[in-house]
Amino acid sequence: MRVLPFLTALLLPVVAQAQSAPCGGDFRSFLRGVSDEAVAQGAEPERAARFFSGLRQDPKVLKADRAQGIFQAPFIEFSRKLISQDRLDKGRRKAEEWDAVFDRIEREYGISRGVLLAFWAFETDYGGYQGNFNTANALATLAHDCRRPELFRPQLIAALELYEHGDFDPATTTGAWAGEIGMVQMLPRDIIENGVDGDGDGHVRLKTSVPDALMSGARMLSGLGWRPNEPWLQEITLPAEFDWSMTGLETSLTVAEWERLGVAGRNGALDDGRLQASIILPQGRGGPAFIAYPNFRVFFEWNQSFTYVLTAGYFATRLEGAPVYDAGSPAPGLSGPQMQQLQRKLQARGFDVGEADGILGAGTRSAVRKVQAEMGLPVDGWPTAELLQGF
């Protein structure tokens, strides 16, 4: 994609904060401030005025932003909900249908086809449902909202850049509630930075062109730090006497070191012994166990939900032939309200767990592990009623 002049200014950290219109307040005044900022960075004034003139707030976007209850589900429930035999079968058919594109991705970026297929499946069901929210309105609404303006304000300006290039219509372009566009759901700034004209028609059409969507997704993952031709996730078995405090993404050892501690692949040998890796127990010592290689961390640059990321990584392995994981017998977890209660208690103890949203994210897991150690419980990062009652 050709980069227009004002994108360079957009990407440089030299724009003073004072030039940024604050979030909140009168919506039209807010949009004028964003338009002025874009013009100061080099956008054409008349086009900027046309772009911003028709934007509207969308209350459904804010409702969706605050109602992501699906991420409260634990890994086993979540993964079983997202991974069906139909999705597996369809993914394998897509792999055959677009074999040449996946071959090109593997050649140029060293990214295995299962990874792109997993995102394609989870984000839009292989392009079947890409969202019907007006993208410009969604971005404007989220940029104006004061929850995460630092994320969405640059995306709104990037959408203007796409509009100037002729690849975005603020009146008709639609996508997800959070402003992502196309088959693999990329935000406007990501499209500008990583968009690839995979089919050679001179445009990056992520909504209608499979080659464009897959190649762009691959380029984005590569730019986020994907290490070519390396694994990302593998199911493992652990010895009964394993030191559970060594699990979690905070601890990293070489594969060879893990093997000396009794870690083994459940189906086949572990990868290169020199690779750094971490042990993940999504539902504690009684549930499934995985070894996460360096590429697994790149998944968090695509989506920050631990449960989503682990499910996507696991699904990618299934698409490439891995069997169903051993669910084991995990201890019962906490309900959503119980998790919120735990998070508030952790906050009171000084732990940074973000908002008390009932979601077992990375911050909450880390805090749980520390409290488990203090209470003399197995340090596996899985909160139970025993932990909650012990506070």
C-alpha positions in Angstrom: 0.0 0.0 0.0 1.2 3.5 -0.8 1.9 5.5 2.3 0.5 9.1 2.0 2.6 12.0 3.4 0.8 12.6 6.7 1.1 9.0 7.8 4.8 9.7 8.5 3.8 12.5 10.8 1.2 10.3 12.4 3.7 7.6 13.3 6.3 10.0 14.8 6.0 10.7 18.5 6.5 14.4 18.1 3.0 15.6 18.2 2.6 17.5 21.5 -0.1 16.1 23.8 -1.5 19.6 24.0 -2.6 19.4 20.4 -4.8 16.4 21.1 -8.5 17.0 21.7 -9.4 15.5 25.0 -11.8 12.6 25.2 -15.3 13.1 26.4 -17.3 16.4 26.2 -19.3 17.6 23.3 -19.0 15.0 20.5 -18.9 17.5 17.6 -16.3 19.6 19.3 -14.3 16.5 19.9 -14.4 15.6 16.2 -13.3 19.1 15.2 -10.3 18.6 17.5 -9.4 15.3 15.9 -9.8 16.8 12.5 -7.6 19.8 13.4 -5.0 17.3 14.7 -5.1 15.3 11.4 -4.8 18.5 9.3 -1.8 19.6 11.5 -0.2 16.3 10.6 -0.7 16.8 6.9 -4.2 15.7 6.0 -6.0 17.6 3.3 -8.4 20.0 5.1 -11.4 19.6 2.8 -11.2 15.8 2.8 -10.8 15.8 6.6 -13.9 17.9 6.9 -15.9 15.6 4.7 -14.7 12.6 6.5 -15.6 13.8 10.0 -18.8 15.7 9.1 -21.1 12.6 8.9 -19.8 10.7 12.0 -22.1 9.8 14.7 -21.9 8.2 18.2 -23.0 4.6 18.4 -24.3 3.5 21.8 -24.3 -0.1 20.7 -20.5 0.1 20.4 -20.2 1.2 24.0 -22.6 -1.6 25.1 -20.5 -4.2 23.2 -17.3 -2.8 24.7 -18.6 -3.3 28.2 -20.3 -6.7 27.8 -17.5 -9.1 26.8 -18.8 -11.8 29.1 -17.6 -14.6 26.9 -14.1 -14.1 28.1 -15.2 -14.9 31.7 -15.5 -18.6 30.6 -12.6 -20.8 31.6 -10.4 -22.3 28.9 -12.1 -25.7 28.6 -15.5 -24.3 28.2 -14.4 -21.4 26.0 -12.3 -23.7 23.7 -15.1 -26.2 23.3 -17.5 -23.5 22.4 -15.3 -22.0 19.7 -13.8 -25.2 18.3 -16.3 -27.4 16.5 -15.8 -30.2 14.1 -17.4 -28.0 11.4 -14.8 -25.3 12.0 -12.0 -27.9 11.8 -13.3 -29.4 8.6 -13.9 -26.0 7.0 -10.4 -24.9 8.0 -8.8 -27.8 6.4 -10.8 -27.2 3.2 -9.7 -23.6 3.2 -6.1 -24.7 3.6 -6.4 -26.8 0.5 -8.4 -24.1 -1.4 -5.8 -21.4 -0.7 -2.8 -23.6 -0.6 -0.7 -21.4 -2.9 -1.3 -18.4 -0.7 -0.4 -20.3 2.5 2.7 -21.6 0.7 3.7 -18.0 -0.1 3.1 -17.0 3.5 5.2 -19.8 4.8 8.0 -18.9 2.3 8.0 -15.2 2.9 7.2 -15.0 6.6 7.7 -18.5 8.1 4.3 -18.5 9.6 2.5 -21.8 9.6 -0.9 -22.0 7.9 -2.7 -23.2 11.1 -2.0 -19.8 12.8 -3.7 -17.7 10.1 -6.5 -20.2 9.7 -7.2 -20.0 13.4 -7.5 -16.2 13.4 -9.5 -16.3 10.2 -11.9 -18.8 11.8 -12.3 -17.1 15.2 -12.4 -13.5 13.9 -15.0 -13.9 11.1 -15.8 -17.6 10.7 -13.5 -17.7 7.6 -14.9 -14.4 6.3 -18.6 -15.4 6.7 -19.4 -12.7 9.3 -17.2 -9.6 9.4 -19.4 -7.4 11.5 -22.1 -4.8 10.5 -21.0 -1.8 12.7 -20.2 1.4 10.8 -16.4 1.4 11.3 -15.9 5.2 11.3 -18.7 5.7 13.9 -17.3 2.9 16.0 -13.8 4.3 16.1 -15.1 7.8 16.7 -17.3 6.6 19.6 -14.5 4.7 21.2 -12.0 7.5 20.7 -14.4 9.9 22.3 -15.1 7.5 25.2 -12.5 8.0 28.0 -11.9 4.3 28.7 -9.2 3.7 26.0 -8.9 6.9 23.9 -5.1 6.4 23.4 -5.9 3.2 21.5 -8.7 4.4 19.3 -7.8 8.0 18.5 -4.8 7.0 16.2 -7.1 4.5 14.6 -9.7 7.1 13.7 -7.0 9.3 12.1 -5.6 6.2 10.3 -9.1 5.6 8.9 -9.0 9.1 7.4 -5.7 8.1 5.8 -7.3 5.1 4.2 -10.2 7.4 3.0 -7.7 9.6 1.3 -6.2 6.6 -0.4 -9.6 5.5 -1.6 -9.7 2.3 0.5 -12.3 3.5 3.1 -15.7 5.0 2.9 -16.9 6.5 6.2 -20.5 6.0 5.2 -20.4 2.4 4.1 -17.3 0.6 5.5 -18.4 -1.8 8.2 -16.7 -4.3 10.5 -16.5 -5.3 14.2 -17.7 -3.1 17.0 -14.1 -2.2 18.0 -13.3 -0.9 14.5 -11.6 -3.9 13.0 -12.1 -4.5 9.3 -12.0 -7.5 7.0 -11.6 -11.3 7.2 -8.9 -11.3 9.8 -10.2 -8.1 11.5 -7.4 -5.5 11.3 -7.6 -1.9 12.6 -7.0 0.9 10.2 -3.5 1.7 11.4 -2.5 -1.9 11.1 -3.8 -2.0 7.6 -1.7 1.0 6.6 1.4 -0.4 8.2 0.9 -4.0 7.1 -1.6 -4.1 4.3 -0.4 -6.4 1.4 -1.9 -6.4 -2.1 -1.9 -10.2 -2.2 -3.9 -10.5 -5.4 -2.1 -7.8 -7.3 -5.1 -5.5 -8.1 -3.5 -2.4 -6.7 -5.6 -2.2 -3.6 -5.7 -3.9 -0.2 -9.2 -5.3 0.2 -9.4 -7.1 3.4 -13.2 -7.6 3.2 -13.3 -9.3 -0.1 -9.9 -10.6 -1.1 -8.6 -13.7 0.7 -5.0 -13.3 -0.5 -5.0 -9.7 0.7 -6.4 -10.6 4.1 -4.1 -13.6 4.8 -1.0 -11.9 3.5 -1.7 -8.8 5.5 -2.4 -10.8 8.6 0.9 -12.6 8.1 2.8 -9.4 7.6 1.3 -8.0 10.8 2.3 -11.0 12.8 5.8 -10.9 11.4 6.1 -7.2 12.3 4.9 -8.0 15.8 7.9 -10.3 16.3 7.0 -13.7 14.9 10.0 -15.9 14.7 10.0 -17.7 11.3 9.5 -21.5 11.2 9.3 -21.9 15.0 6.5 -23.5 17.0 4.1 -21.6 19.3 2.3 -24.1 21.5 2.3 -27.8 22.4 0.4 -30.0 24.8 2.6 -31.6 27.5 2.5 -33.9 30.5 4.0 -33.1 33.8 5.3 -35.3 36.6 3.2 -35.6 39.8 6.0 -34.0 41.9 6.4 -31.0 39.6 7.1 -27.6 41.2 3.9 -25.8 40.3 5.4 -22.4 41.2 7.5 -22.7 38.0 4.4 -22.5 35.8 3.1 -19.4 34.2 4.4 -17.0 31.6 6.6 -15.3 34.2 9.0 -18.2 34.2 11.0 -19.1 31.2 13.5 -21.9 30.8 15.0 -23.7 27.8 13.2 -26.7 26.5 16.1 -28.9 27.5 15.9 -27.6 31.1 12.1 -28.3 31.2 12.8 -31.8 29.9 15.3 -32.4 32.7 12.5 -31.5 35.1 10.2 -34.2 33.6 8.2 -32.1 31.1 7.4 -34.2 28.0 5.2 -33.8 24.9 1.9 -35.6 25.2 2.0 -36.5 21.5 5.5 -36.4 20.2 8.8 -34.9 21.3 9.2 -31.3 22.4 10.9 -28.9 20.0 14.4 -27.5 19.8 16.0 -27.8 23.3 17.6 -24.4 23.0 14.3 -22.6 22.7 13.0 -20.6 25.7 9.6 -21.7 26.8 7.0 -21.4 29.6 4.5 -23.9 31.1 0.8 -22.9 31.0 -1.9 -24.4 33.2 -5.1 -22.6 32.1 -7.2 -24.4 34.8 -4.5 -25.3 37.3 -2.6 -28.5 38.0 -5.6 -30.7 37.4 -6.4 -29.5 33.9 -4.7 -29.3 30.5 -1.0 -28.4 30.3 0.9 -26.7 27.5 4.4 -25.5 26.8 4.4 -22.1 25.2 7.3 -21.2 22.9 8.4 -17.6 22.1 5.9 -17.2 19.2 3.0 -17.8 21.6 3.6 -14.4 23.1 3.1 -12.7 19.7 -0.6 -13.9 19.9 -1.1 -11.3 22.7 -0.3 -8.5 20.3 -3.3 -9.6 18.3 -5.7 -10.1 21.3 -4.9 -9.5 24.9 -7.4 -12.1 26.3 -5.4 -15.0 27.8 -8.3 -17.4 27.1 -8.8 -16.3 23.5 -5.0 -16.4 22.8 -4.6 -19.9 24.3 -7.7 -21.2 22.4 -6.4 -19.7 19.1 -3.0 -21.1 19.6 -4.4 -24.6 20.5 -6.8 -24.5 17.5 -3.9 -23.7 15.2 -2.2 -26.9 16.4 -5.5 -28.9 15.9 -5.7 -27.6 12.3 -2.3 -29.0 11.7 -3.1 -32.5 13.2 -2.7 -32.3 16.9 -5.3 -34.3 18.9 -7.8 -33.1 21.4 -6.2 -32.0 24.6 -6.5 -34.0 27.8 -9.0 -32.0 29.9 -8.0 -33.8 33.1 -10.0 -33.0 36.2 -9.5 -29.4 37.2 -10.8 -28.1 40.5 -14.0 -26.1 40.2 -13.3 -22.5 39.4 -15.0 -19.3 40.5 -18.2 -17.8 39.1 -18.1 -14.4 37.5 -19.3 -12.6 40.7 -16.8 -14.6 42.8 -14.0 -13.7 40.5 -14.9 -10.0 40.8 -15.0 -10.4 44.6 -11.5 -12.0 44.4 -10.2 -9.2 42.2 -11.5 -6.5 44.6 -9.7 -8.3 47.4 -6.5 -8.5 45.4 -6.8 -4.8 44.6 -7.2 -4.0 48.3 -4.0 -5.9 48.9 -2.2 -3.7 46.4 -2.2 -6.0 43.4 -2.6 -4.5 39.9 -5.3 -6.7 38.4 -7.0 -3.9 36.3 -10.7 -3.5 36.7 -12.7 -6.1 38.6 -14.3 -7.5 35.5 -14.6 -11.2 36.5 -12.1 -12.2 33.8 -9.1 -14.3 34.8 -6.5 -12.3 32.9 -2.7 -12.3 33.1 -2.7 -9.7 35.9 -5.1 -11.6 38.1 -3.3 -14.9 37.4 0.0 -13.4 38.5 -1.6 -12.0 41.7 -3.3 -15.4 42.5 0.0 -17.1 42.2 1.6 -14.8 44.8 -1.3 -15.2 47.2 -1.3 -19.0 46.7 2.4 -19.0 47.7 1.6 -16.9 50.8 -1.2 -19.2 51.8 0.8 -22.4 51.3 -1.4 -23.6 48.4 -0.1 -25.1 45.2 1.1 -22.2 43.1 -0.7 -23.0 39.8 -2.5 -19.7 39.1 -6.0 -21.2 39.3 -8.2 -19.5 41.8 -10.6 -21.7 43.7 -13.2 -21.2 46.5 -10.5 -22.3 49.0 -8.3 -19.4 47.9 -11.2 -16.9 48.0 -12.3 -18.0 51.5 -8.8 -17.9 52.8 -8.4 -14.2 52.4 
